[in-house]
């Protein structure tokens, strides 16, 4: 491909405006562009396997959805693109994480820096009564219930009977690192479990909460204060990916409180640990 045919590095803001509560965290929908954008298709009429990474200095709160809508307005065309990771894998919150999964399979990545929210969108079905929250996100159940008091959270069937999935990801292993993920309700037991795993020959990664000090030869990711769910959400997937990259065979992680934004963080961790 000649240089005249290669996509130019685009400038301008990608994430202007949009509610913090409606945007997604990980790079998805419009952050990775395969052949969906006309400005790529116009310059590259056929898929060549070449991939470019375009940097945008725009706001990053809505690194996914607002970025796409800004391109919609700039180009006058809709954007359609899949999530920016292989199915089941840990969601990408940096452009480099997108390329870990999809380099060679996509044409471009719009890089506006680390996602500042961290979690995927909140998914609500309002077609029935009561409405059902299928996936908690940065918009919490309590916030939604202040607008729609009849809203309920989805519960998986206890009898193990599976039926049609009303929403993607229900009842499935998802958001998973390559390492085995072990979860703890009591953070104080984190290092005793890590020591047992280390003695068994595992290379142990630790999602370390701020209240604890490392007590062993472990791979450490300083996750944040368990009382600061926004920071935990923002750093969750980066931590899992960094410990994977460091060679952890098992990751131990404390669980945040099961309330507010902690519900969404627990949802991702529980699905990742299936």
N, C-alpha and C positions, 0 to 999 in steps of 0.2 A: 504494500500500500504506500503510495507516495505521500509526502508530507502535506501536500495540498488537500489530500482526502481525509487526513486525520482530524478528529474532533479538536476544536480549539478549547483551551482552558477558559471556562466561563467566569465572569466576574459578576458581583452584585449580591445582594442579600437573598438568602433562600428562606429564612424563617421569620418573616415579619408578622408579628401579631399572632392571633389565635390564643384561645384560652389555655392556660397551663393545665387546666383540669381536663381538657378534651384531647390534648396531644398525646402521642405515644413517646416512649423513651427509646427503646432500641431502634436501630435503623431499619425501616421497613417501608412498604408502600411508597415508592417515589424517591427513596434514598438510593436504592440500587436500580439502575435503569438498564434493562436488557436491550430490547428494541422498541420499547413503548413510546419513547419521546420522538417527536417529529424532527427535532433539531439534530438528533443522532442519526435517524433514518435518512434525513436529507443529505447528510455529509458522508454516510457510510451505508450505501444501499444494500450491502450484503454482509452477513455476519462473517467476521474474519478470525475470530478468536483473540483479537487484540483487546486489551483492557486499559483504560485510562482512569486516573483518579483526579477528580477536579475539586479544588479547594474553594469553599465559599465562606466569606467572612461574616455571614449572617448570624442572627440569634439561633441558639441551639435548643431552646426549651422544647420545641416541637420539631426535632430533627427529622422526623418522618413526615407526618401529615401536613404540617404547615409548609415544609419545603416543597411538597408536591403541589399544594394549592398555589404557592407563589409562582411555580413554573407554569401552572395552568394559566394564571393571569398574564404572565410575561409572554408566553408563546401562543395563547389562545387555543390550546388543545388540552384535552384531559390526559391525566397520567394514570396508567395501570401498571402495577408491578407487584411481584410477590414479595413475601417477607425475605429479608436479606440474610437468611441462614438456611442450612440444610435442615430438613424436617427433623424435629426431635432434639436438635442441638441447642446449646446455650445461645440465647439471643445476643446479637452483636450490638454493643453500645459505642463502638469505635469503628472507623472505616477499616482499620487493619484486621479487625475481627471478621468483617464481611469477607475480606479477601482470603482469610484462612479457610473459609468454607467454599467460596464461590469463584476464586481466581481461575480464569480460563473458561468459565461458564457464563460470564456476564461481560457486558461491554464497558460499563463505567460505574463508578461510585462517586456520589456527591459527598464530599467531606467537609462538614461544618463544625468539626470538633467533636469531643465527647458528648453523648446525649446527657442532658442535665436532669432528666426525670428518671430514667432507668428502667421503668416497667412498661409493658405493652398496654394497649388500650383496655378500658373497661368495656365489657360486652354485656348488654342488657337486651332481653327479648320483651318487647312491649306489645306483641301480637295477641297475647292472652291475658286473662285476669286470674290471679295476680301476675304482674310482670315479674320476670325472673332475672336475677343477676347471675350470668353464667361464668363470667370471668372478672374477678375484682381487679382493679387497677389503681391508678393515681386518684381517681374519683372513688371515694370510699362508699361502702354500703350506707353508712350513717348520713353522708352528704346527699346521696340519692334519695334516701327515705325522707329527708326534709322536704323534698320536692314531690315525691311519690310515696306516701306512707304505706301503701299496700305492697310495695316491692319486697320480694323475698329472695334469699340466696339459694342457689341450686344445691341440692344434696344428692350425692350419688346413691343409687339403690343399695341397700344393705344386704339384699338376698343374692347379689352377684349377677342378677339377670341383666343382660345387656340388650339394648334396643337401638333404634336409630339415634344417632348423636345429633342433638339439636344445635350444638356449637362445636367447632373444631377443638381438639385437645381434651375433651371430656373423657375421663377414664383412661387416659393414655400416659405413658412415659413421655415427658416433654421437657424442654429447657435444660437438657442434661449435659453435664461435662462428660468427658471420656472416663475420668476417674470415678470410682464408686463414691457415692455421697451418703454420709451418715449424719443424721440430725439428732440434736439433743435439746430437750426442753430445759434442762438445768445446765447453764453455762459453766457452773463450777466443776462439773464432771468432765469438762472438755479435755483437759490434759491427762487425766487418768485413762480415758479411752484412747487418746493419742499414744500414750506409752504402751498400752497393750497391743495396739496395731503395729507400732514400731518394733516391738519385741517379736511379733509374728512375721517380720520381714517386709512389712509394707513401707512404702515411702509416703509419709503422712503430710498432707497439706491441711492448714488450719485457717478457717475464716475467723480471725481473731477479733473479738469485741474489745472496745477501748478499755473496759474495766479490768482486763486481765493482762498479765505480763507473760511473755513466752518462757516456758519452763523446760524446753528441750530442743533437740536438733531437728526441728520440723521446718517445713516450708510454710512461711507465714505470709498471709495477706491481711493487712490491718484494715478491717472492715469498717469499724466505726462504733459509736455508742449505741447500745441496744435501745436506749431511750430516744434515739434520733432516727425514726423510721425513714424520713426523707433521704438522709444520707445513706442508710442501709440499702434502700431501693436503688439509688443512683449508682452504688458501687457493687451491687450484688453480682451481676453477670460478668463484669470485668474481673472480679475476684475469682470466680469459678474458672474463667478462661486463663487467667494468669497462673493459677495453681496447676491447671492442666499443662500449660506450656512449660512450667518448671519441672514437670515429670512426676507429679503426685500420682500415686496409684489409688489412694483413697483420700477423701476430703472430709473433715469433720467440721460441722457448722452448728452453732447455737440457733435456736428459733426465737424470733421476736414475739412480743405479746400478741395474742390473738384478738386484736381490736384495731379499728381504724386502718391505716395503711399497712399495719402488721399483718392483716388478713391476706392482703395481696402478696406480700413477700412470702408468707407461709405457703400460699397456694403454689407459687413457683417452685419453692424448695421441695414440697411434698411430691409434686409431679416429677421433678428432676431426680428424686431419690427412689422412684418406684422400681 
